[in-house]
Amino acid sequence: MNKLMCAVLAACSVIAAAQAAEPDPFNFGRDFNFMLYPKDSRPFDKSIYGWGDASVQWIYAQPFDRNPFFDPTGANCGVAQQGPVWFLAPIASMAAGSFTRACTIPRGKAILLIAQFVSDTYPCPDPNFTPPAGMSLYDFLVADSETYLMTKKLDITLDGRPVRNALDYHYVSENVFSLKGDPSLQAPFDPCINATWQPVVANGWYFMFRPLSPGMHTIVRKTTSTMGTTNTFTYYLTIK
């Protein structure tokens, strides 16, 4: 509780399936944020909600000494990355100021920017942290996670191009899911980690970028909290 993507007939079938799994990058329709997969899409046969949950499982599973969340430079950005989506972890700081990371990403990968998240794991040492009578565990964890969200303003840019209405890309787990946290994260991150599979709900902002062209790119994520604190993460990405 961190209360912080034939013979001739066979070939055509493969192509048709790939096109169904990935939105056409040139068919923008009414979505002005064409650098992103639409919020309610299912890139690589999974919802953005599902990819967000998977990214939280990924963060929790990595030991502290090589965890991308606690890495100040980006040196660990490739730890345990697999599949069609590359997870771009936030930087473990809520302090005012600017922070940077550099990361090399294989070409062809969609990129999930984890702009900000709260993970509410259960159970916890506090015996009072439990759903009241008549309340589901899901509703309890969602309500608790909401108390830790303090984002008032959120700005996201890719190579200087802004994401419109960035606050709309807010996701809450559709169901309780499970994760297994590495014990080394208990003290610095989540005191509720017990090194077994635990139920959890994630609540935060995620941005699924379409695969970027080879070369250099920059993603900037800037937040202002309800307390007026401004916090900026700049990611220098090399796609190759």
Contacts in CASP RR format, 6 or more apart in sequence:
PFRMAT RR
TARGET T0000
AUTHOR 0000-0000-0000
METHOD contacts of the structure
MODEL  1
MNKLMCAVLAACSVIAAAQAAEPDPFNFGRDFNFMLYPKDSRPFDKSIYG
WGDASVQWIYAQPFDRNPFFDPTGANCGVAQQGPVWFLAPIASMAAGSFT
RACTIPRGKAILLIAQFVSDTYPCPDPNFTPPAGMSLYDFLVADSETYLM
TKKLDITLDGRPVRNALDYHYVSENVFSLKGDPSLQAPFDPCINATWQPV
VANGWYFMFRPLSPGMHTIVRKTTSTMGTTNTFTYYLTIK
1 119 0 8 1.000
1 120 0 8 1.000
1 121 0 8 1.000
1 122 0 8 1.000
1 124 0 8 1.000
1 129 0 8 1.000
1 144 0 8 1.000
1 190 0 8 1.000
1 191 0 8 1.000
1 192 0 8 1.000
2 118 0 8 1.000
2 119 0 8 1.000
2 120 0 8 1.000
2 148 0 8 1.000
2 189 0 8 1.000
2 190 0 8 1.000
3 118 0 8 1.000
3 120 0 8 1.000
3 144 0 8 1.000
3 147 0 8 1.000
3 148 0 8 1.000
4 94 0 8 1.000
4 118 0 8 1.000
4 148 0 8 1.000
4 189 0 8 1.000
5 21 0 8 1.000
5 22 0 8 1.000
5 43 0 8 1.000
5 44 0 8 1.000
5 83 0 8 1.000
5 84 0 8 1.000
5 85 0 8 1.000
5 109 0 8 1.000
5 110 0 8 1.000
6 12 0 8 1.000
6 13 0 8 1.000
21 42 0 8 1.000
21 43 0 8 1.000
21 44 0 8 1.000
21 45 0 8 1.000
22 43 0 8 1.000
22 44 0 8 1.000
23 37 0 8 1.000
23 38 0 8 1.000
23 41 0 8 1.000
23 43 0 8 1.000
25 34 0 8 1.000
25 210 0 8 1.000
28 34 0 8 1.000
31 38 0 8 1.000
32 164 0 8 1.000
33 163 0 8 1.000
33 164 0 8 1.000
33 165 0 8 1.000
35 158 0 8 1.000
35 161 0 8 1.000
35 163 0 8 1.000
35 209 0 8 1.000
35 210 0 8 1.000
36 163 0 8 1.000
36 169 0 8 1.000
36 207 0 8 1.000
36 208 0 8 1.000
36 209 0 8 1.000
36 210 0 8 1.000
37 43 0 8 1.000
37 48 0 8 1.000
37 110 0 8 1.000
37 208 0 8 1.000
37 209 0 8 1.000
37 210 0 8 1.000
39 48 0 8 1.000
39 168 0 8 1.000
39 169 0 8 1.000
40 47 0 8 1.000
40 48 0 8 1.000
41 47 0 8 1.000
41 48 0 8 1.000
41 208 0 8 1.000
43 51 0 8 1.000
43 84 0 8 1.000
43 85 0 8 1.000
43 110 0 8 1.000
43 208 0 8 1.000
44 84 0 8 1.000
44 85 0 8 1.000
44 110 0 8 1.000
46 54 0 8 1.000
47 174 0 8 1.000
48 169 0 8 1.000
48 171 0 8 1.000
48 206 0 8 1.000
48 208 0 8 1.000
49 171 0 8 1.000
49 172 0 8 1.000
49 173 0 8 1.000
49 174 0 8 1.000
50 173 0 8 1.000
50 174 0 8 1.000
51 85 0 8 1.000
51 112 0 8 1.000
51 206 0 8 1.000
51 208 0 8 1.000
52 112 0 8 1.000
52 114 0 8 1.000
52 117 0 8 1.000
52 171 0 8 1.000
52 202 0 8 1.000
52 206 0 8 1.000
53 173 0 8 1.000
53 177 0 8 1.000
53 202 0 8 1.000
54 85 0 8 1.000
54 87 0 8 1.000
55 87 0 8 1.000
55 89 0 8 1.000
55 112 0 8 1.000
55 114 0 8 1.000
55 117 0 8 1.000
55 206 0 8 1.000
56 117 0 8 1.000
56 119 0 8 1.000
56 179 0 8 1.000
56 200 0 8 1.000
56 202 0 8 1.000
57 177 0 8 1.000
57 179 0 8 1.000
57 180 0 8 1.000
58 80 0 8 1.000
58 87 0 8 1.000
59 67 0 8 1.000
59 68 0 8 1.000
59 69 0 8 1.000
59 87 0 8 1.000
59 89 0 8 1.000
59 114 0 8 1.000
59 119 0 8 1.000
60 119 0 8 1.000
60 179 0 8 1.000
60 180 0 8 1.000
60 181 0 8 1.000
60 182 0 8 1.000
60 185 0 8 1.000
60 190 0 8 1.000
60 193 0 8 1.000
61 80 0 8 1.000
61 179 0 8 1.000
61 180 0 8 1.000
61 181 0 8 1.000
61 182 0 8 1.000
62 68 0 8 1.000
62 69 0 8 1.000
62 76 0 8 1.000
62 79 0 8 1.000
62 80 0 8 1.000
62 182 0 8 1.000
63 182 0 8 1.000
63 184 0 8 1.000
63 185 0 8 1.000
64 70 0 8 1.000
64 182 0 8 1.000
64 184 0 8 1.000
64 185 0 8 1.000
64 188 0 8 1.000
64 189 0 8 1.000
65 184 0 8 1.000
66 76 0 8 1.000
66 79 0 8 1.000
67 76 0 8 1.000
67 79 0 8 1.000
67 182 0 8 1.000
67 185 0 8 1.000
68 74 0 8 1.000
68 76 0 8 1.000
68 77 0 8 1.000
68 78 0 8 1.000
68 79 0 8 1.000
68 87 0 8 1.000
68 89 0 8 1.000
69 89 0 8 1.000
69 90 0 8 1.000
69 91 0 8 1.000
69 92 0 8 1.000
69 189 0 8 1.000
70 92 0 8 1.000
70 188 0 8 1.000
70 189 0 8 1.000
71 77 0 8 1.000
71 89 0 8 1.000
71 101 0 8 1.000
72 91 0 8 1.000
72 99 0 8 1.000
72 101 0 8 1.000
73 101 0 8 1.000
73 102 0 8 1.000
74 101 0 8 1.000
74 102 0 8 1.000
74 103 0 8 1.000
77 88 0 8 1.000
77 89 0 8 1.000
77 101 0 8 1.000
77 103 0 8 1.000
77 104 0 8 1.000
77 105 0 8 1.000
78 103 0 8 1.000
81 87 0 8 1.000
83 109 0 8 1.000
84 108 0 8 1.000
84 109 0 8 1.000
84 110 0 8 1.000
85 109 0 8 1.000
85 110 0 8 1.000
85 111 0 8 1.000
85 112 0 8 1.000
85 208 0 8 1.000
86 105 0 8 1.000
86 106 0 8 1.000
86 109 0 8 1.000
86 110 0 8 1.000
86 111 0 8 1.000
86 112 0 8 1.000
87 112 0 8 1.000
87 114 0 8 1.000
88 103 0 8 1.000
88 111 0 8 1.000
88 112 0 8 1.000
88 113 0 8 1.000
88 114 0 8 1.000
88 219 0 8 1.000
88 235 0 8 1.000
89 114 0 8 1.000
90 114 0 8 1.000
90 115 0 8 1.000
90 116 0 8 1.000
90 117 0 8 1.000
90 221 0 8 1.000
90 233 0 8 1.000
91 99 0 8 1.000
91 101 0 8 1.000
91 233 0 8 1.000
92 189 0 8 1.000
93 99 0 8 1.000
93 231 0 8 1.000
94 225 0 8 1.000
94 229 0 8 1.000
94 231 0 8 1.000
95 229 0 8 1.000
95 231 0 8 1.000
96 229 0 8 1.000
96 230 0 8 1.000
96 231 0 8 1.000
97 230 0 8 1.000
97 231 0 8 1.000
97 232 0 8 1.000
98 232 0 8 1.000
98 233 0 8 1.000
98 234 0 8 1.000
99 231 0 8 1.000
99 232 0 8 1.000
99 233 0 8 1.000
99 234 0 8 1.000
100 233 0 8 1.000
100 234 0 8 1.000
100 235 0 8 1.000
100 236 0 8 1.000
101 233 0 8 1.000
101 234 0 8 1.000
101 235 0 8 1.000
101 236 0 8 1.000
102 235 0 8 1.000
102 236 0 8 1.000
102 237 0 8 1.000
102 238 0 8 1.000
103 235 0 8 1.000
103 236 0 8 1.000
103 237 0 8 1.000
103 238 0 8 1.000
104 237 0 8 1.000
104 238 0 8 1.000
104 239 0 8 1.000
104 240 0 8 1.000
105 111 0 8 1.000
105 212 0 8 1.000
105 237 0 8 1.000
105 238 0 8 1.000
105 239 0 8 1.000
106 239 0 8 1.000
106 240 0 8 1.000
107 211 0 8 1.000
107 212 0 8 1.000
107 214 0 8 1.000
107 239 0 8 1.000
107 240 0 8 1.000
108 211 0 8 1.000
108 239 0 8 1.000
109 211 0 8 1.000
110 208 0 8 1.000
110 209 0 8 1.000
110 210 0 8 1.000
110 211 0 8 1.000
111 208 0 8 1.000
111 209 0 8 1.000
111 211 0 8 1.000
111 212 0 8 1.000
111 219 0 8 1.000
111 237 0 8 1.000
112 206 0 8 1.000
112 207 0 8 1.000
112 208 0 8 1.000
112 209 0 8 1.000
113 156 0 8 1.000
113 206 0 8 1.000
113 207 0 8 1.000
113 208 0 8 1.000
113 209 0 8 1.000
113 219 0 8 1.000
113 221 0 8 1.000
113 235 0 8 1.000
114 206 0 8 1.000
115 154 0 8 1.000
115 156 0 8 1.000
115 166 0 8 1.000
115 169 0 8 1.000
115 204 0 8 1.000
115 205 0 8 1.000
115 206 0 8 1.000
115 207 0 8 1.000
115 221 0 8 1.000
115 223 0 8 1.000
116 149 0 8 1.000
116 151 0 8 1.000
116 154 0 8 1.000
116 204 0 8 1.000
116 205 0 8 1.000
116 223 0 8 1.000
117 202 0 8 1.000
117 203 0 8 1.000
117 204 0 8 1.000
117 205 0 8 1.000
117 206 0 8 1.000
118 145 0 8 1.000
118 148 0 8 1.000
118 149 0 8 1.000
118 202 0 8 1.000
118 203 0 8 1.000
118 204 0 8 1.000
119 145 0 8 1.000
119 179 0 8 1.000
119 190 0 8 1.000
119 200 0 8 1.000
119 201 0 8 1.000
119 202 0 8 1.000
119 203 0 8 1.000
120 141 0 8 1.000
120 142 0 8 1.000
120 144 0 8 1.000
120 145 0 8 1.000
120 200 0 8 1.000
120 201 0 8 1.000
120 202 0 8 1.000
120 203 0 8 1.000
121 179 0 8 1.000
121 190 0 8 1.000
121 192 0 8 1.000
121 193 0 8 1.000
121 198 0 8 1.000
121 199 0 8 1.000
121 200 0 8 1.000
122 129 0 8 1.000
122 137 0 8 1.000
122 141 0 8 1.000
122 192 0 8 1.000
122 198 0 8 1.000
122 199 0 8 1.000
122 200 0 8 1.000
123 129 0 8 1.000
123 130 0 8 1.000
123 192 0 8 1.000
123 194 0 8 1.000
123 198 0 8 1.000
124 191 0 8 1.000
124 192 0 8 1.000
125 191 0 8 1.000
125 192 0 8 1.000
129 144 0 8 1.000
130 140 0 8 1.000
131 137 0 8 1.000
131 139 0 8 1.000
131 140 0 8 1.000
132 140 0 8 1.000
137 176 0 8 1.000
137 199 0 8 1.000
138 175 0 8 1.000
138 176 0 8 1.000
138 201 0 8 1.000
141 176 0 8 1.000
141 199 0 8 1.000
141 200 0 8 1.000
141 201 0 8 1.000
142 172 0 8 1.000
142 173 0 8 1.000
142 201 0 8 1.000
142 203 0 8 1.000
145 172 0 8 1.000
145 201 0 8 1.000
145 202 0 8 1.000
145 203 0 8 1.000
146 203 0 8 1.000
149 203 0 8 1.000
149 204 0 8 1.000
150 225 0 8 1.000
150 226 0 8 1.000
150 227 0 8 1.000
151 167 0 8 1.000
151 205 0 8 1.000
151 223 0 8 1.000
151 224 0 8 1.000
151 225 0 8 1.000
151 226 0 8 1.000
152 224 0 8 1.000
152 225 0 8 1.000
152 226 0 8 1.000
152 228 0 8 1.000
153 167 0 8 1.000
153 223 0 8 1.000
153 224 0 8 1.000
154 166 0 8 1.000
154 167 0 8 1.000
154 205 0 8 1.000
154 221 0 8 1.000
154 222 0 8 1.000
154 223 0 8 1.000
154 224 0 8 1.000
155 162 0 8 1.000
155 163 0 8 1.000
155 166 0 8 1.000
155 220 0 8 1.000
155 221 0 8 1.000
155 222 0 8 1.000
155 223 0 8 1.000
156 162 0 8 1.000
156 163 0 8 1.000
156 166 0 8 1.000
156 207 0 8 1.000
156 219 0 8 1.000
156 220 0 8 1.000
156 221 0 8 1.000
156 222 0 8 1.000
157 163 0 8 1.000
157 218 0 8 1.000
157 219 0 8 1.000
157 220 0 8 1.000
158 209 0 8 1.000
158 217 0 8 1.000
158 218 0 8 1.000
158 219 0 8 1.000
159 217 0 8 1.000
159 218 0 8 1.000
160 218 0 8 1.000
160 220 0 8 1.000
163 169 0 8 1.000
163 207 0 8 1.000
166 205 0 8 1.000
166 207 0 8 1.000
167 205 0 8 1.000
169 205 0 8 1.000
169 206 0 8 1.000
169 207 0 8 1.000
170 204 0 8 1.000
170 205 0 8 1.000
171 202 0 8 1.000
171 203 0 8 1.000
171 204 0 8 1.000
171 205 0 8 1.000
171 206 0 8 1.000
172 201 0 8 1.000
172 202 0 8 1.000
172 203 0 8 1.000
172 204 0 8 1.000
173 200 0 8 1.000
173 201 0 8 1.000
173 202 0 8 1.000
173 203 0 8 1.000
176 199 0 8 1.000
176 200 0 8 1.000
176 201 0 8 1.000
177 199 0 8 1.000
177 200 0 8 1.000
177 201 0 8 1.000
177 202 0 8 1.000
178 197 0 8 1.000
178 198 0 8 1.000
178 199 0 8 1.000
178 200 0 8 1.000
179 197 0 8 1.000
179 198 0 8 1.000
179 200 0 8 1.000
180 195 0 8 1.000
180 196 0 8 1.000
180 197 0 8 1.000
180 198 0 8 1.000
181 190 0 8 1.000
181 193 0 8 1.000
181 195 0 8 1.000
181 198 0 8 1.000
182 193 0 8 1.000
182 195 0 8 1.000
183 193 0 8 1.000
183 195 0 8 1.000
185 193 0 8 1.000
186 193 0 8 1.000
192 198 0 8 1.000
209 219 0 8 1.000
212 237 0 8 1.000
212 239 0 8 1.000
213 239 0 8 1.000
214 239 0 8 1.000
214 240 0 8 1.000
215 238 0 8 1.000
215 239 0 8 1.000
215 240 0 8 1.000
216 236 0 8 1.000
216 237 0 8 1.000
216 238 0 8 1.000
216 239 0 8 1.000
217 237 0 8 1.000
217 238 0 8 1.000
217 239 0 8 1.000
218 234 0 8 1.000
218 235 0 8 1.000
218 236 0 8 1.000
218 237 0 8 1.000
219 234 0 8 1.000
219 235 0 8 1.000
219 237 0 8 1.000
220 232 0 8 1.000
220 233 0 8 1.000
220 234 0 8 1.000
220 235 0 8 1.000
221 232 0 8 1.000
221 233 0 8 1.000
221 234 0 8 1.000
221 235 0 8 1.000
222 230 0 8 1.000
222 231 0 8 1.000
222 232 0 8 1.000
222 233 0 8 1.000
223 230 0 8 1.000
223 231 0 8 1.000
223 232 0 8 1.000
224 230 0 8 1.000
224 231 0 8 1.000
225 231 0 8 1.000
END
